Amino acid sequence: MGPYDHRIGFALNNYGAIDGVHFATHCADSLVFHLFVNGHPAGLEQVYVGHGSTHPLSMPFTIDRSGVH
């Protein structure tokens, strides 16, 4: 979370297809994600990142311009 307490809330309803969110930032060097499913931290196996659909190594995880960390 940044110095201004920025948060984004969203709900994805899966009806048999793939749901996803695309983020684009022009001024931040990185984004930190701490995802929750039904109020509990998301399991790493529930999260797919990028074109290769890789799982993050930890929760929360950071994506910067060089990749997922």
C-alpha distances in whole Angstrom, upper triangle without the diagonal:
4,7,8,6,6,7,10,13,16,19,22,25,27,31,32,30,27,24,21,18,18,16,17,15,17,15,12,14,11,9,7,9,9,12,15,18,20,18,18,16,17,20,20,23,21,19,21,19,21,25,26,24,23,21,18,19,16,13,11,12,11,13,14,18,20,19,17,16
4,5,6,6,9,12,15,18,22,24,28,30,33,35,33,29,26,23,20,19,16,16,14,16,13,10,12,11,9,9,11,13,16,18,22,24,21,21,19,21,23,23,26,25,22,23,21,23,26,28,26,25,24,20,22,19,17,14,14,13,14,15,17,20,19,18,17
4,6,8,11,15,18,21,25,27,31,33,37,38,36,33,30,26,23,23,19,19,17,18,15,13,15,14,13,13,15,16,19,21,25,26,23,24,22,24,27,26,30,28,26,27,25,26,30,31,30,29,27,24,25,22,20,17,18,16,18,18,20,23,23,22,21
4,6,9,13,16,19,23,25,29,31,35,37,35,32,28,25,22,22,19,19,16,17,15,13,16,15,14,14,16,16,19,21,24,25,23,24,22,24,27,27,30,28,26,27,25,27,30,32,30,30,28,25,26,24,21,18,19,18,19,19,22,25,24,23,23
4,6,10,13,16,20,23,26,29,32,34,32,29,26,23,20,21,18,19,17,19,17,15,17,15,13,12,13,13,16,17,20,21,19,20,19,21,24,24,27,25,23,25,23,25,29,30,28,28,26,23,24,21,18,16,17,16,18,19,22,24,24,22,21
4,7,10,14,17,20,23,26,29,31,29,26,23,20,17,17,14,15,14,16,14,13,15,14,11,11,11,12,14,16,19,20,18,19,18,19,23,23,26,23,21,22,21,22,26,28,26,25,24,21,23,21,18,15,16,15,16,17,20,23,22,20,20
4,7,10,14,16,20,22,26,28,26,23,20,17,14,15,13,15,14,17,16,15,17,15,11,10,10,10,11,12,15,17,15,16,15,16,20,20,23,20,18,20,19,21,24,26,23,23,22,20,22,19,16,14,15,15,16,18,20,23,21,19,20
4,7,10,13,17,19,22,24,23,20,16,14,11,13,11,13,14,17,17,15,18,15,12,12,10,11,10,12,14,15,14,16,15,15,19,19,21,18,16,18,17,19,22,24,21,22,21,19,22,20,16,14,15,15,16,18,20,23,21,19,20
4,7,10,14,17,20,22,21,19,15,13,11,14,13,16,17,20,21,19,21,19,15,14,12,11,10,10,11,12,12,14,14,14,18,19,20,17,16,18,18,20,23,24,22,22,21,20,22,20,17,15,17,17,18,21,23,25,23,21,22
4,7,10,13,16,18,17,15,12,11,9,12,13,16,18,21,22,21,23,20,16,16,13,13,10,10,11,12,12,14,15,14,17,18,19,16,15,16,17,18,21,23,20,21,20,19,22,21,18,17,18,19,19,21,23,26,23,21,23
4,7,10,13,15,15,13,10,10,10,14,15,19,21,24,26,24,26,23,19,18,15,14,11,10,9,10,12,14,15,13,16,18,18,14,14,16,17,19,21,23,20,21,20,20,23,22,19,18,19,21,21,24,26,28,25,23,24
4,6,10,12,11,10,6,8,9,13,15,19,21,25,26,25,26,23,20,19,16,16,12,12,10,11,14,15,16,13,16,17,17,13,13,14,16,17,19,20,17,19,18,19,22,21,19,19,20,21,21,24,25,27,24,22,24
4,6,9,9,10,8,10,12,16,18,22,25,28,30,29,30,27,24,23,19,19,15,14,12,12,15,17,18,15,18,19,18,14,15,16,18,20,21,22,19,21,20,22,25,24,22,22,23,24,24,27,29,30,27,25,27
4,6,6,7,6,10,13,16,19,23,26,29,31,30,31,28,25,24,20,20,17,16,13,14,17,18,19,16,17,18,16,13,14,15,17,19,19,20,17,19,19,21,24,24,22,23,23,25,24,28,29,30,27,25,27
4,6,8,9,13,16,19,22,25,29,32,34,33,34,31,28,28,24,24,20,19,16,17,21,22,22,19,20,21,19,16,17,18,20,21,21,22,19,22,22,24,27,27,26,27,27,28,28,31,32,33,30,28,30
4,7,9,13,16,19,23,26,29,33,35,34,34,31,28,28,25,25,21,20,18,19,22,23,23,20,20,20,18,15,16,16,19,20,19,20,17,20,20,23,26,27,26,27,27,28,27,30,31,32,29,27,29
4,6,10,13,16,20,23,26,29,32,31,31,28,26,26,23,23,20,20,18,19,23,23,22,19,20,20,17,15,15,14,16,17,16,17,15,18,19,21,25,25,24,25,25,26,25,27,28,29,26,24,27
4,7,10,13,16,19,23,26,29,27,28,25,22,22,19,20,17,18,16,18,21,21,20,17,17,17,15,12,12,11,13,13,13,14,11,15,15,18,21,22,21,22,21,22,21,24,24,25,22,21,23
4,7,10,14,17,20,24,26,25,25,23,20,20,17,18,14,15,14,16,19,19,18,15,16,16,15,12,11,10,12,13,13,15,12,15,15,17,21,21,20,20,19,20,19,22,23,24,21,20,22
4,7,10,13,17,20,22,21,22,19,16,17,14,15,13,14,14,17,18,19,17,14,16,15,15,12,10,9,9,10,11,13,11,14,14,15,19,19,18,18,17,17,16,18,19,21,18,17,19
4,6,10,13,17,19,17,19,16,13,14,12,14,12,14,15,17,19,19,18,15,17,17,17,14,11,11,10,10,12,15,13,15,15,15,19,19,17,17,16,15,14,16,17,19,17,16,18
4,7,10,13,16,15,16,14,12,14,13,16,15,17,18,21,22,22,20,18,20,18,19,17,13,12,10,9,11,14,13,15,16,16,20,20,19,18,16,15,13,14,14,17,15,15,18
4,7,10,12,11,13,11,9,12,11,14,14,17,19,22,22,22,20,18,20,19,20,18,15,14,11,11,13,16,15,16,17,16,20,19,18,16,15,13,11,12,12,15,14,14,16
4,7,10,9,11,11,10,13,14,17,18,21,23,25,25,26,23,22,24,22,24,22,18,17,14,12,14,18,17,19,19,19,22,22,21,19,17,14,11,11,11,14,14,15,17
4,6,6,8,9,9,12,14,17,18,22,24,27,26,27,24,23,25,24,25,24,20,19,16,15,17,20,20,21,21,20,22,22,21,19,17,14,11,10,10,14,14,15,17
4,6,8,10,11,15,17,21,22,25,28,31,30,30,28,27,29,27,29,27,24,22,19,18,20,23,23,23,24,23,25,25,24,22,19,16,14,12,11,15,16,17,19
4,7,9,11,14,17,20,22,25,28,31,30,30,27,27,29,27,30,28,25,24,21,20,22,25,25,25,25,23,25,25,23,21,19,16,14,12,11,15,16,18,19
4,5,7,11,14,17,19,23,26,28,27,27,24,24,26,24,27,25,22,21,18,18,21,23,23,22,22,20,22,21,20,17,15,12,11,9,9,13,14,15,15
4,7,10,14,17,20,23,26,29,28,27,24,24,25,23,26,25,21,21,17,17,20,21,21,21,21,18,20,19,19,17,14,10,9,6,6,10,11,12,13
4,7,10,13,16,20,23,26,25,24,21,20,22,19,22,21,18,17,14,14,18,19,19,18,17,15,16,16,15,13,10,7,6,4,7,9,9,10,10
4,7,10,12,16,19,22,21,20,17,17,19,17,20,19,15,15,13,14,17,18,17,17,16,13,15,14,13,10,8,6,5,6,9,12,11,10,10
4,7,10,13,17,20,18,17,14,14,16,15,18,17,14,15,13,14,18,19,17,16,15,11,13,11,9,7,6,4,6,9,12,14,12,10,9
4,6,10,13,16,15,14,11,11,13,12,15,13,11,12,11,13,17,18,16,15,13,10,12,10,8,5,5,6,8,11,14,16,13,10,11
4,7,10,13,12,10,7,8,11,11,14,12,11,13,13,16,20,20,17,16,13,11,12,9,6,4,7,9,11,15,18,19,16,13,13
4,7,10,9,8,6,5,9,10,12,10,9,12,12,15,19,19,16,15,13,11,13,11,8,7,9,11,13,17,20,21,18,15,15
4,6,6,5,4,5,8,11,13,10,10,14,15,18,22,22,18,18,15,14,16,13,10,10,12,15,17,21,24,25,21,18,18
4,5,5,6,5,8,11,12,9,10,14,16,19,22,22,18,18,15,15,17,15,12,13,15,18,20,23,26,27,24,20,21
4,6,8,9,12,15,15,12,14,17,20,23,25,26,22,22,19,19,21,19,16,16,19,22,23,27,29,31,27,24,24
4,7,9,12,15,17,14,15,19,20,24,27,27,23,23,20,19,20,18,14,15,18,20,22,26,29,30,27,24,23
4,6,9,12,14,12,13,17,19,23,26,25,22,21,17,17,17,15,11,12,16,19,21,25,28,28,25,22,21
4,6,9,12,10,11,15,16,20,23,22,19,18,14,13,14,11,8,9,12,15,18,21,24,25,22,18,17
4,6,8,6,7,11,13,17,20,19,16,15,11,11,12,10,8,9,11,15,16,20,23,23,20,16,16
4,5,5,7,11,13,17,19,18,15,13,10,10,10,9,8,10,12,15,17,21,24,23,20,16,16
4,5,5,8,10,14,17,15,12,10,6,6,7,7,7,10,10,13,15,18,21,20,17,13,13
4,6,8,11,14,16,14,11,9,6,8,10,10,11,13,13,16,17,21,23,22,18,15,16
4,7,10,14,16,14,11,10,8,10,12,12,11,13,13,16,17,20,23,22,19,16,17
4,7,10,13,12,8,8,6,7,10,10,10,11,11,13,13,17,19,19,15,12,14
4,7,9,8,5,5,5,7,11,12,12,13,12,13,12,16,17,17,13,11,13
4,7,7,5,5,6,7,11,12,13,13,10,11,9,12,13,13,10,8,11
4,5,5,7,9,10,14,15,16,16,13,13,10,12,12,12,9,9,12
4,5,8,11,13,16,19,19,20,17,16,13,15,14,14,11,12,16
4,6,9,12,14,17,19,19,16,16,14,16,16,14,12,11,15
4,7,10,13,15,16,17,15,15,14,16,17,16,12,11,14
4,6,9,12,14,15,12,13,12,15,16,15,11,9,11
4,6,9,10,12,10,12,12,15,17,16,12,9,11
4,6,7,9,6,9,9,13,15,14,11,7,7
4,7,9,7,10,11,14,17,15,12,9,7
4,6,6,9,12,15,18,17,14,10,8
3,5,9,12,15,18,18,15,12,10
4,7,10,13,17,17,15,11,9
4,7,10,13,14,11,7,6
4,6,10,11,8,6,5
4,7,8,6,4,6
4,5,5,6,8
4,6,9,10
4,7,9
4,7
4
